[in-house]
């Protein structure tokens, strides 16, 4: 979501006459778009603001702005904590930047704009929104959250749940495809509840409409809340050929007692039923999840249930975090806090278990042929027996199940047209690693049609 919002911010600044620079020292204006979902993210934001404050002592005309969730959460406190900051704008104020920044330029005043509306208008992405990745793009379909999990600050900094009209979403995706985008990821704090409050179409129906957009090759979405994850969306993996065989379904804990304290509104058994239905409908589905360890009151028995759930489901990947208190989140006031040493110990146990499972899942793909959507030339060059002369390039892309695959291919002028970002290339998996796969292209030609099968690939 922050990547999406950062693109909108950058486009707004370009319309005001600014140009992007990769050199912080020569910037006239710096916007820090922040996250506060965990304490570490907030700490990193303030650390970076400290660096900017020192830079401003050397360049007094520098304008410093802070946006995103930390800005929404802290408001005027940021001006007191970092006096060099000129602008603090909240998660619903991005569209007002075109008015706020000229005021600061003209009057050198300091502005705080962190108002949250109960029913915010969700404007479309600006047509010239800057896109760093020409192949894939994020598209926000809704903002905010109504779930109020006890550990989570999102409803307090992103506001209440609100969905965009499907026609506006379809138009935005159509414009992206016209600009060369081949894959979109639909974003929402809980995409499964899309449109319900406003009486719009269901999320499954929205997937159907996106699936029909000519020129679009792949559809992903995040995040799904298990309590609202219904059979209509599960069936979409089987029904719509552009919906990728990957789902991120955060579980957070394997203990019913902890799930109840987290206010997640589902049980371990319900989650397992969803996983079973997913795999019955789509045997190739890759499932990833989130785990929080060390939630207040989590006993050794509770944690053992989490490890057992991970071992039972065999996730393709996990994002695991230690619990941290967040302002306005009810769990901040819960008793029986877990020590930092114990939280780190539990985190390492989760990561070690999942690493073994991920390696096994990746190893099982060796020898198979996968359709890889090429994202571009890899920034990292492999070593060992995969070394190639300078006439070759290492490319990178992803499978429909969201696994990273790197491969070499001749990059001479005669062969350059064979492969390019946005092309789907059939690739035989040769090696498996902890976080990626290595493959070799087995054929290069262009077709149209289904993208889930090994034999279908398109330019």
MOJOTA-V297003 format. One line per field, one symbol per residue. ss: DSSP state (H for helix, E for strand, C for the rest). psi: psi as a letter, one per 40 degrees, with the letter a starting at -180 (. if undefined). burial: I if it has 24 or more other ideal C-beta (glycine too) atoms within 12 Angstrom, else O. A space follows every 50 residues. Layout:
ss = ???
psi = ???
burial = ???
This chain:
ss = CHHHHHHHHHHHHHHCCCCCCCCHHHCCEEEEEECCCCHHHHHHHHHHHH HHHHHHHHCCCCEEEEEHHHHHHHCCHHHHHCCCCCEEECCCCHHHHHHH HHHHHHHCCCEEECCCCCCCCCCCCCCCCCCCCCCEEEEECEECCCCCCC CCCHHHHHCCCEECCHHHHHHHHHHHHHCCCCEEEEECCCHHHCCCCCCC CCHHHHHHHHHCCCCCCEEEEECEEHHHCCHHHHHHHHHCCCECCEEEEE CECCCHHHHHHCCCCCCHHHHHHHHHHHHHHCCCCEEEEEEEECCCCCCH HHHHHHHHHHHHHCCCEEEEEECCCCCCCHHHHCCCCCCHHHHHHHHHHH HHHHHHHHHHHHHCCCCCEEEEEEEEECCCCCCHHHCCCCCEEEEEEECC CCCEEEEEEECCCCCHHHCCCCCEEEEEEEEECCCCEEEEEEECCCCCCC CCCCCCCCC
psi = dddddddddddddddeeiiiiehddeiehhhhhiiedidddddddddddd ddddddddgdehhhihaaddddddbddddddgeehdhhhaeeedeededd ddddddefihhhgfihidgihgiiiidfhhhdhediiihheiiaiedfie eheddddeaihhiihdddddddddddddeehehihhhidgdeeheddefa iidddddddddehhehdihiiiihhddegidddddddddhdehighhhgh ddiehddddddefefiiddddddddddddddgdehhhiiihhifihehid dddddddddddddgidiihhiiihhhiehdedeiafiiiddddddddddd dddddddddddddeeheihihhhhdahidhhiaaeeiiieeiihiiaiid efhhhiiiihfiddedediiheihhhhhhdihadeiihihieihihiiai edidehii.
burial = IIIIIIIIIIIIIOOOOIOOOOOOOOIIIIIIIIIIIIIOIIOOIIOIIO OIIOIIOOOOOIIIIIIIIIIIIIIOOIIOOIOIIIIIIIIIIIIIIIOI IOOIIOOOOIIIIIOIOOOIOIIIIIOOIIIOIOIIIIIIIIIIIIIIII IIIIIIIIIIIIIIIIOIIIOIIIIIIOIOIIIIIIIIIIIIIIIIOOOI IIIIIIIIIIIOIOIIIIIIIIIIIIIIIIOIIIOIIIOIIIIIIIIIII IIIIIIOIIOIIIIIIIIOOIIOIIOIIIOOIOIIIIIIIIIIIIIIIOO OIIOIIIOIIOOIIIIIIIIIIIIIIIOIOIOOOOOOIOOOOIOOIIOII IOIIOOIIIOIIOOIIOIIIIIIIIIOIOOOIOOOOOOOOOIIIIIIIII IIIIIIIIIOOOOOOOOOIIIIIIIIIIIIIIIOOIIIIIIOOIOOOOOO IIOIOIIIO
